[in-house]
Amino acid sequence: MLVRQKNSPYLEDEELARLYQERQDTRILGLLFKRYLHEVLGNCMYFLKNQHDSEDASMEIFEQLTSSLKKNSAPDNFRNWLFIVTKNHCLKRLRKQIKERSEDFSEINTNLFVENDDLDALIIEQRIERLSHAIEDLKEEQKKCIILFYLQNKSYKEIEEVTPYSLNDVKSFIQNGRRNLKVKLS
């Protein structure tokens, strides 16, 4: 009876949405739910990339439809409107996840990089020893330039004056030495 119309085997989506607004009958909304569950789930999978999250989001979207259709006028194109609702819901979920992850990350950063009482002299000594071994393993030119630049606080120009290397060579040795140290220490 709800699904029949003169020239069509079933009511159009927009008609069902308007009918739901008039009668507030959840069975009418159930028809729309059955028609679009697969599509909404697919769109959620596209955005969320996770089956469990997509299923949860699909259910949340259809729960949201009940209140949205009660408050707002029926959409002119239900399918497009539902896609926009789905996209917005998924993007909102993603933003929330990103915010939670960044809060977790900043907490981890604080714990890792802020000096605290737990970071004792033994750990610092081990790091210095690793660094000094890594510097020793560098090529002679890189080692000399890194020591002069970082440990003796010499400028590029001063290093050029006390070594047989040109200014461009000094810059290159420091850059390559720094990259090699990074590789050795990671």
C-alpha positions as CSV (number, residue, x, y, z in Angstrom):
1,M,0.0,0.0,0.0
2,L,2.8,2.5,0.8
3,V,4.9,1.2,-1.9
4,R,2.4,1.3,-4.8
5,Q,1.7,4.2,-7.1
6,K,-0.3,4.6,-10.3
7,N,2.4,4.2,-13.0
8,S,5.3,3.0,-10.8
9,P,5.8,-0.2,-8.8
10,Y,7.0,1.7,-5.8
11,L,7.1,5.3,-4.4
12,E,10.0,7.5,-5.3
13,D,12.5,8.3,-2.6
14,E,11.5,11.9,-2.3
15,E,7.8,10.8,-1.8
16,L,8.8,8.4,0.9
17,A,10.8,11.1,2.7
18,R,7.8,13.5,2.5
19,L,5.5,10.7,3.7
20,Y,7.8,10.0,6.6
21,Q,7.7,13.6,7.6
22,E,3.9,13.6,7.6
23,R,3.3,10.3,9.4
24,Q,6.6,9.8,11.4
25,D,6.3,6.1,10.7
26,T,9.7,4.4,11.0
27,R,8.5,1.6,8.6
28,I,8.6,4.2,5.8
29,L,12.1,5.2,6.8
30,G,12.9,1.5,6.8
31,L,12.1,1.3,3.1
32,L,14.7,4.0,2.4
33,F,17.1,2.3,4.7
34,K,16.8,-1.0,2.7
35,R,17.2,0.8,-0.6
36,Y,20.3,2.7,0.4
37,L,22.1,0.7,3.0
38,H,24.5,-0.9,0.6
39,E,25.3,2.4,-1.1
40,V,25.8,4.2,2.2
41,L,28.0,1.5,3.4
42,G,30.1,1.6,0.2
43,N,30.5,5.4,0.5
44,C,31.5,5.0,4.1
45,M,34.1,2.4,3.1
46,Y,35.4,4.8,0.5
47,F,36.0,7.5,3.1
48,L,36.9,5.5,6.2
49,K,38.7,2.6,4.7
50,N,37.6,0.3,7.5
51,Q,34.7,-2.2,7.6
52,H,33.9,-1.9,11.3
53,D,34.0,2.0,11.2
54,S,32.0,2.0,8.0
55,E,29.2,-0.2,9.5
56,D,29.0,2.0,12.6
57,A,28.9,5.1,10.5
58,S,26.2,3.7,8.3
59,M,24.0,3.0,11.3
60,E,24.7,6.5,12.7
61,I,23.7,8.1,9.4
62,F,20.4,6.3,9.3
63,E,19.8,7.2,12.9
64,Q,20.6,10.8,12.0
65,L,18.1,10.7,9.1
66,T,15.2,10.3,11.5
67,S,15.9,13.6,13.1
68,S,17.1,15.4,9.9
69,L,13.9,14.5,8.1
70,K,11.8,15.6,11.0
71,K,13.5,19.0,11.3
72,N,14.1,19.9,7.6
73,S,12.0,19.8,4.5
74,A,12.2,16.7,2.3
75,P,15.1,16.8,-0.1
76,D,14.4,17.3,-3.8
77,N,16.9,14.6,-4.7
78,F,17.0,12.1,-1.8
79,R,19.9,10.0,-3.2
80,N,22.2,13.1,-3.7
81,W,21.2,14.5,-0.4
82,L,22.0,11.1,1.3
83,F,25.4,11.0,-0.3
84,I,26.2,14.5,1.0
85,V,25.0,13.6,4.5
86,T,27.1,10.4,4.3
87,K,30.2,12.3,3.1
88,N,29.9,15.0,5.8
89,H,29.4,12.4,8.5
90,C,32.5,10.4,7.4
91,L,34.6,13.6,7.1
92,K,33.5,14.6,10.6
93,R,34.5,11.1,11.9
94,L,37.9,11.4,10.2
95,R,38.5,14.9,11.6
96,K,37.7,13.6,15.1
97,Q,40.1,10.6,14.6
98,I,42.9,12.9,13.3
99,K,42.4,15.2,16.3
100,E,42.5,12.3,18.7
101,R,45.7,10.9,17.1
102,S,47.4,14.3,17.1
103,E,46.5,14.7,20.8
104,D,48.0,11.3,21.5
105,F,51.1,12.2,19.4
106,S,51.7,15.5,21.2
107,E,51.4,13.6,24.5
108,I,54.0,11.1,23.3
109,N,56.2,13.9,22.0
110,T,56.1,15.6,25.4
111,N,57.0,12.4,27.2
112,L,59.9,11.6,24.8
113,F,61.5,15.0,24.2
114,V,61.1,16.9,27.4
115,E,63.9,16.3,29.8
116,N,62.8,14.8,33.0
117,D,64.2,13.1,36.1
118,D,64.1,9.7,34.5
119,L,66.6,10.7,31.8
120,D,69.8,10.0,33.7
121,A,73.4,10.5,33.0
122,L,74.0,7.0,31.8
123,I,71.6,7.4,28.8
124,I,73.1,10.8,27.9
125,E,76.6,9.2,28.1
126,Q,75.5,6.4,25.8
127,R,74.1,8.8,23.3
128,I,77.3,10.8,23.3
129,E,79.4,7.7,22.9
130,R,77.2,6.6,19.9
131,L,77.6,10.0,18.3
132,S,81.3,10.1,18.8
133,H,81.7,6.6,17.2
134,A,79.5,7.7,14.3
135,I,81.6,10.8,13.8
136,E,84.8,8.7,13.8
137,D,83.3,6.5,11.0
138,L,82.8,9.5,8.7
139,K,85.1,10.2,5.8
140,E,88.1,12.4,6.9
141,E,86.9,15.6,5.2
142,Q,83.3,15.2,6.6
143,K,84.6,14.4,10.1
144,K,87.0,17.5,10.2
145,C,84.2,19.8,8.9
146,I,81.6,18.4,11.3
147,I,83.9,18.8,14.3
148,L,84.9,22.3,13.4
149,F,81.3,23.4,12.6
150,Y,79.3,21.7,15.4
151,L,81.8,21.2,18.2
152,Q,84.0,24.2,17.8
153,N,81.3,26.5,16.5
154,K,83.3,27.7,13.5
155,S,81.5,29.3,10.5
156,Y,81.8,28.1,6.9
157,K,84.2,30.9,6.2
158,E,86.4,30.1,9.2
159,I,86.5,26.4,8.2
160,E,87.5,27.4,4.7
161,E,90.4,29.4,6.1
162,V,91.8,26.7,8.4
163,T,91.4,23.8,5.9
164,P,92.4,23.3,2.3
165,Y,88.7,23.0,1.3
166,S,86.8,25.6,-0.7
167,L,83.6,27.1,0.7
168,N,81.4,24.9,-1.5
169,D,83.4,21.8,-0.4
170,V,82.9,22.8,3.3
171,K,79.2,23.2,2.8
172,S,79.0,19.9,1.0
173,F,81.1,18.0,3.6
174,I,78.9,19.3,6.4
175,Q,75.7,18.5,4.6
176,N,76.8,15.0,3.6
177,G,78.4,14.3,7.0
178,R,75.1,15.4,8.8
179,R,73.1,13.0,6.5
180,N,75.5,10.2,7.1
181,L,75.4,10.7,10.9
182,K,71.6,10.7,10.8
183,V,71.7,7.3,8.9
184,K,74.2,5.8,11.3
185,L,72.4,7.0,14.4
186,S,68.9,5.9,13.3
